[in-house]
Amino acid sequence: MFRMTQKLIDLLGINAKRLRLEWISSAEGTKFAEVATQFTKEINTLGPINMKQVA
């Protein structure tokens, strides 16, 4: 499913950095917070999405 989503965002012209998969245990609350904060910063740096028109 993840690879299909990667292909779809590529088809739409969306930067691949906007999609991320992390395996985090429910016992790793601190790691989850760190990953979420870092990913949010990265997405904000990328700015708005400029999508291609798909016919």
C-alpha positions as a Markdown table, in Angstrom:
| # | Residue | x | y | z |
|---|---|---|---|---|
| 1 | Met | 0.0 | 0.0 | 0.0 |
| 2 | Phe | 2.8 | 2.4 | 0.8 |
| 3 | Arg | 4.5 | 1.8 | -2.5 |
| 4 | Met | 1.3 | 2.5 | -4.3 |
| 5 | Thr | 0.9 | 5.8 | -2.5 |
| 6 | Gln | 4.5 | 6.7 | -3.4 |
| 7 | Lys | 3.7 | 6.1 | -7.1 |
| 8 | Leu | 0.5 | 8.1 | -6.8 |
| 9 | Ile | 2.2 | 11.2 | -5.3 |
| 10 | Asp | 4.9 | 10.9 | -8.0 |
| 11 | Leu | 2.2 | 10.8 | -10.7 |
| 12 | Leu | 0.6 | 13.9 | -9.1 |
| 13 | Gly | 3.9 | 15.7 | -9.0 |
| 14 | Ile | 4.0 | 15.9 | -5.2 |
| 15 | Asn | 7.5 | 16.0 | -3.6 |
| 16 | Ala | 8.2 | 12.6 | -2.2 |
| 17 | Lys | 9.5 | 14.2 | 1.0 |
| 18 | Arg | 5.8 | 14.8 | 1.9 |
| 19 | Leu | 5.2 | 11.1 | 2.5 |
| 20 | Arg | 6.9 | 9.3 | 5.3 |
| 21 | Leu | 6.5 | 5.9 | 7.0 |
| 22 | Glu | 7.9 | 5.4 | 10.5 |
| 23 | Trp | 7.5 | 2.3 | 12.6 |
| 24 | Ile | 7.1 | 3.5 | 16.2 |
| 25 | Ser | 6.0 | 1.4 | 19.2 |
| 26 | Ser | 3.2 | 2.6 | 21.4 |
| 27 | Ala | 5.8 | 2.6 | 24.2 |
| 28 | Glu | 7.9 | 5.2 | 22.3 |
| 29 | Gly | 6.0 | 8.3 | 23.0 |
| 30 | Thr | 9.1 | 10.5 | 23.0 |
| 31 | Lys | 10.2 | 9.2 | 19.6 |
| 32 | Phe | 6.8 | 9.8 | 18.2 |
| 33 | Ala | 6.8 | 13.4 | 19.3 |
| 34 | Glu | 10.3 | 13.9 | 17.9 |
| 35 | Val | 9.4 | 12.4 | 14.5 |
| 36 | Ala | 6.2 | 14.3 | 14.3 |
| 37 | Thr | 7.9 | 17.6 | 15.2 |
| 38 | Gln | 10.7 | 17.0 | 12.7 |
| 39 | Phe | 8.3 | 16.0 | 9.9 |
| 40 | Thr | 6.1 | 19.0 | 10.5 |
| 41 | Lys | 9.1 | 21.3 | 10.2 |
| 42 | Glu | 10.2 | 19.6 | 7.0 |
| 43 | Ile | 6.7 | 19.9 | 5.5 |
| 44 | Asn | 6.5 | 23.6 | 6.5 |
| 45 | Thr | 9.9 | 24.2 | 4.8 |
| 46 | Leu | 8.6 | 22.6 | 1.5 |
| 47 | Gly | 5.7 | 25.1 | 1.4 |
| 48 | Pro | 2.4 | 24.6 | -0.5 |
| 49 | Ile | 1.9 | 21.7 | -2.8 |
| 50 | Asn | 2.1 | 22.4 | -6.5 |
| 51 | Met | 0.2 | 19.5 | -8.1 |
| 52 | Lys | 0.1 | 18.5 | -11.7 |
| 53 | Gln | -3.3 | 18.4 | -13.5 |
| 54 | Val | -4.0 | 14.7 | -14.2 |
| 55 | Ala | -6.5 | 14.0 | -17.0 |
